[in-house]
Amino acid sequence: MMGIMKKDDIPGLFSALADRPLADRLRPSALEDITGQDHLLGEGGPLRLMADSGKMTSFILWGPPGCGKTTLARILATRTSMHFAALSAVFSGMADLRKAFDEAARRREYGHGTLLFVDEIHRFNRAQQDGFLPYVENGTVTLVGATTENPSFELNSALLSRCKVFVMHSLDAPALESIIERAETLLQRELPLAPEARATLIELADGDGRYLINLMESVFDLCKPDEMLGTDALLKIVQQRAPVYDKDREGHYNLISALHKSLRGSDTDAALYWAARMLEGGEDPLYLLRRLTRFAMEDISLADPAALQMAIAAWDTYERLGSPEGELAIAELIIYLGCAPKSNSAYTAWGAARKAAREYGSLMPPAHILNAPTKLMKELGYGKNYAYDHDAPDAFSGQNYFPDNMPRRQFYRPPERGFEREINKRLAYWDKLRRQRAEEDAGNSGTRSNRKKPPVPEKRDPS
């Protein structure tokens, strides 16, 4: 047990510290104190090399909340003897930017550099982002932008071409544990949590160091002297939050991609987890159902024709019941789709057919499968020698239905999985009959279509 410092030991220290939030007191003051970003700040890391050289270039820090973006920028400014100027794109406009650039220009005249830190830089519109370009290019400011959103989507390509992008990670369990230990050292007091409750606190932080510190502060402030809290007691005094999830931004697309690929990989349990993450984060269940219906068509298709029916039934069930009862229908659908045989043969066949349609242009159908409702059309050969399949042996004529100037193509290639095993048998059967009809035609003096056939009543034309 570490010793507990008493208030009488250092008069005024505790009262001075009490005026500052714990997060501010724990803010790192050196690169060595920043945890969880060894890929950037460890030996040979790009930002470590930049700091050691004293030469800063403009860059973007992309990472989740609470990973230390602002703190890192402050420390880098100090390490390189630059003036630190901070703006938030949420509260700032063009007037604030012009003021910051003017002040930086004056400092530059005296040989002092400026590190301009812009938090939530993705909040600036395209025109505002363009305003940075001349000042970044001529070195008036060294820009360090911070964003929680994918820079590829949110920042101008012109600005990105002038800035490196460094990805900061959410803090893992060891990094969060090190923050707890720093707080205990600072306060000279152990966190009053049993081991399982301590692990729960780390899980509740969800990789966010700032949120972890706020949780710890609540525990220190609200816990009674000499009290040791278990998990249930901890959850009573701290507020759980929903998993971090932006329904209209990158997190949304990351999670739906994880769900879709988990289903495609037949990992039902992983798919259930990602769907639960989305719903817990506030995702619209109807969006989830639309994507699951698409999956049934795209990745299962005819390998299990019932999959699409299940998707429509789950959709209908949810619309009738709503949440939370209807969410069980979503779970059941996910389980069914995850366990179903997979095939993208229809998706691939449709793509190949569309490609062929673009390649061959506006070819006419062969004349024998065209309707001839007028005398002129009959004289032009429309419908001539059409073989009515129901009158042919095996109800299969073997005629050509592709355009005359287009070779026969096989777009649909079903795998030997699920119901498509049966479809493969049918396709093989028809291919065999087609070859037999072709051989029969080759053995006669004329084509099969020139042989006399019984008259076909107009009403039996399948068109």
Sequence and secondary structure as in RCSB ss.txt:
>XXXX:A:sequence
MMGIMKKDDIPGLFSALADRPLADRLRPSALEDITGQDHLLGEGGPLRLMADSGKMTSFILWGPPGCGKTTLARI
LATRTSMHFAALSAVFSGMADLRKAFDEAARRREYGHGTLLFVDEIHRFNRAQQDGFLPYVENGTVTLVGATTEN
PSFELNSALLSRCKVFVMHSLDAPALESIIERAETLLQRELPLAPEARATLIELADGDGRYLINLMESVFDLCKP
DEMLGTDALLKIVQQRAPVYDKDREGHYNLISALHKSLRGSDTDAALYWAARMLEGGEDPLYLLRRLTRFAMEDI
SLADPAALQMAIAAWDTYERLGSPEGELAIAELIIYLGCAPKSNSAYTAWGAARKAAREYGSLMPPAHILNAPTK
LMKELGYGKNYAYDHDAPDAFSGQNYFPDNMPRRQFYRPPERGFEREINKRLAYWDKLRRQRAEEDAGNSGTRSN
RKKPPVPEKRDPS
>XXXX:A:secstr
      TTTSTTHHHHHHTS HHHHT  SSGGG  S HHHHSTT HHHHHHHHT    EEEE  TTSSHHHHHHH
HHHHTT EEEEEETTT  HHHHHHHHHHHHHHHHTT  EEEEEETGGGS HHHHHTTHHHHHTTS EEEEEESS 
HHHHS HHHHTTSEEEE     HHHHHHHHHHHHHHHTS   B HHHHHHHHHHHTT HHHHHHHHHHHHHHS T
T  B HHHHHHHS        TTSHHHHHHHHHHHHHHHTT HHHHHHHHHHHHHTT  HHHHHHHHHHHIIIII
GGGSTHHHHHHHHHHHHHHHH TTTTHHHHHHHHHHHHHS    HHHHHHHHHHHHHHHH S    GGGS   SH
HHHHTTTTTT   GGGSGGG      S TTS         SSTTHHHHHHHHHHHHHHHHHHHHHHHHSSS GGG
S      GGG   
